[in-house]
Amino acid sequence: MDPLDLRSEQRARWEQAAEGWGRRADHIREVSLPLSERMVESLGLTSGQRVLELAAGPGDTGFLAAKEIAPGTLVTSDGSEAMLEVARARARELGIDNVEFKTLELEWIDLPTANVDAVICRWGIMLCLDPATAASEIRRVLKPGGRLSAAVWDSADLNPWATLDWQAVIELGHMEPPDEGGPGMFALAPAPRLRELLENAGFLDVLVDGLELDRPYADVEEYLAESLELSPTFSEVWAKLDEAQRSEVIERTGVLAAPYRSADGSLRLPGRSLIAVASA
């Protein structure tokens, strides 16, 4: 697919998914809070700074930073205007008022050079068609000595929470395996790949660490319901299935989830995120 067409398709999917992310924003914040706190802490923020969050989604990671830099400014950005509306609503709920909202793409950040003191990007850069250009753009907008905290997902085998549903539909023949060379959740794993990306973009003192982020679910149905709301691609596959096929997917996902099931039927699915911290 032509890159422009693919980017347009990606944007349309996230516009579609924003409503579901809004409904589940509290849950997303809860399960990702240890990561968000680690990312903000790693930046060593001080009052009066200007911080940019890229691919912000509901915005909660950046909102933690907003409290640290007040009366400085947080720039909350996303490529999806619908997702920014979710973030605006979250900011109002939390009483965050030192924030600007901008529609920005990672691969061409529409800000002047050396414009911000720090950049936060949680689970965004690995979805870019051109992550190397995104990394270079991030470094460009950072002031000399500015700090980046970026999170991506570690390898697929360390993230069953994100793979069991896909494994089920692939095994049942409802979709082809994804292109391993393209953008996606695991495109920048393992850690050396992420480190190399940032070093090639000119970042200094790159440190990459990992954090376990297990996800609890009452049952398989709750797990799949979350996937349908948060993953625009999975929801597209699901929409094409009839009731019998959907039942097969539920059953197969249950089999794959068996190693992670407790006696009461609840699930705790492992997850692991990488965190990179670097200086411009």
N, C-alpha and C positions, 0 to 999 in steps of 0.2 A: 504494500500500500504506500502511496505517496506520503512523505512525512507530514505535509500540511493536512492531508485528509485524516491521517492517523491522530494527529494532535486535536483536530476538530472533533473526531469521534470520542477521544478520551474526555475532552471537555464536556461534551454532551452527556456522557455517562455520569460524570461527577455532578453535573447540574441535576440529573435525575435522582442521584443517590442522596443529595443534600437533605431532603426531607427525613429520610431514615436516620441519617447521622444526627439530625436535630432531636429526633425522638429518643435516641439512645445516647445523647451527649453525656448525661450524668453517669451512665454505666461506663462509657469510654473513659471519662475522666477518672473514675474510680480504679479501673484496672490498669491504667497507664500512669497513675500519679507517681509511683516510685521512679519511673523513668523521667517524667517531666521534672520532678524535683531534682534529680541527679543532673539533668541537663542545665537547668537554671543555676544550680549551685556551682557547676564547673566553669561558668562564665565569670565569676567574681564581680558581679555587677555592683555599681555604686549609684547614688542619687544623682539625677540630672543627665544620665546617659540617654542615648537614642538607640533603640533595639529594634531589629527587624525580625519578624517571624514569617517564614516562607511556608507555603503549603499548610496553612494554619488549621484548616478544617474548622472545628468548633472553637478553636482559639485558646483552649485552657492552658496550654504550656506557656504561651506568651503572656497570658494574664498573670501567671505567677511572677514572671519577670517584671511586669508593670508595677507591681507592688514594691519591688526592690529598687526601681529606678525613679519613682515619683520624687519630684514633679517632672522628671524626664518623660520622654515620649516612646511609646511602643507603636510600631507600625505593624499591624496585623494584615497579612496578605494571603491571597489564594488565587488560583487561576479560575475558579468557579465563583461567579457572582452570587449564586444561590447559597453556596457554602459560606460566603462572607456574610450573608443575611443571618445565617445561624450564629456566626460569631458575634455579630452586632447584638443579637438578642441575648446571648450569653453575657456579654459585657454589661448590658443594662441590668440583668438579673444580679450580677456580682458587684455592681456599683463601680466598675472600672471606667474612669473618665479620662485618663491620660493616654488615650489610644486613637490612632488614625487607622482607617481601613482603606486598603488599596487592592485593586485587581492587578496582580503581577504574575508573570510567568518566570519560572526558575531559569530558563535558558536565555532570557533577555529581560533582566530586571530593570524596569524603567525608573531608575533612581540615579542621581549623579555619582560619580566616582568618589570614594572615601566619604560616604554619607552617613554611615552608622558605626556605632562602637561595638556592636555584637550582632550576630545572626543566629537564630534558632531555626532548625528545620527538622521536624520529627516525621519520619516515614514519608518523605516526599521525593528526595533526590533519586532514589532507586527506580521511580516510576517515569523518569524523564527519558525521552528518546535519545538525548545526548547529555548524559550526566557529566561528561568532562567539561562541556561548555557551561553547564549549570555551576559546577565548582569554580570555574574561572570567573563567572559573573559574581558569585558570592564574594570571592576574594576582591574583586574590583570595587564593590560597594562598601567594603570594610575600610575603616581608617587604618593607617599603619599601626600595627600592634593590636588591632581589633581581634576579637575572639569569635570563633565559630563552634557551636555545639550541634552536631548532626546525628540523627539516629536512623538506622535502617534495620531491617529484619535480618537476623542471622540465617544460616542455611536452612533449607526446607525440612531436613530431617530433624531439626531442633525445634520446629514449629508445627506440631501436629494440629494445633487449633486452627491453623490456616490452610491445612492440606487435606484433611480427611474428607471434607465435602467434595473437593475437586477430584480426589482419588476415586471416590464412589462414582461420580458421573463419567469419568474417563473409563473406569473398568467396565461400566455398563454400556459403553459405546455411544454416549450422548454428546461427546466432544472429543476432539483430538488433544493430545498432550501439548502444552504451551511450548513456544519456541524458547529454548533455554538461552539463546543469545540476545533476546529482546528485553525491553523494559519489563519490570515486574517486581514483586515483593522481595525476591531473593537475588536480584541482579547484582548487588554489590556485596554479597557474602561469598566467602568468609572474610574475616578481618583484614588479611593482607590486601585484598582487592580494594577495600574502602580506603585503607591507608595510602596505597599507591595512587588512587584517584586524587586525593587531596594533596599529596606531595607533588604530583605532576602539575597541579594547578598553582603551585608556588607557596602553599601553606607550610608553616614551620612548626616544629615541636608537636607533630601529630601523635596523639595517643588514642588508641582504640581499645575499648573495654566492652564487656558484655553484661547483661542483666537479665535474670530469669523473670518472666512475666506469665505465670500460669493463669489460665482463665477458667472460672467455675461456671457450670451450667447445671440446671435442674435435671435435664435429660437431653436426648438427641434432638428432639423437636425444638427445644429452646435454642440449641446450638445452630440448627439450620435456619430458624427464624431470624437469628442475628445475621447470618450470612446473607440472607435474602434482602435485608434492609441496608447492610453496609457495603455489599459487593455488587456494583451494577452489572458486572459481567456474569456473576453466578445467577443473578435474578433473570438475566436474559435467557440463559440456558434453561432455567426452571420453567419460565413462561412457555417454552415450547414443548414441555412434557405433558402427557395426559395423566390422569389420576393413577393408573396402574404403574406407570413409569416413575411417578413421584414416590409411590409407596415402595418401589424397589430401591430408590435412592435412599430413602429413610432407613430401610432395613439394612442395606449395605453399609451405610454410614455407622449404624449401630454396631455392626460386626467389627468394623475398623476401630471403633472407639472402645471396644471391650477392655483393652489393657488399662484404660484410664477411668473405668467405671467403679464407683464405690458400691457398697452393699445396698444402699438405699436407691440406687439407680442414677445418682447424680454423677456428673463428669468433672474432672479437673484436667484440662488439656494443657500440656506444656507449651511454653513459648519462650523465645529468647531474642532480645534485641541487642544490636551493637550500638555503641555510643562513641563517636569520634569528637575529640576536642582538639582545636588547632588555633594557631595564631597567624594573622596576615603579615 
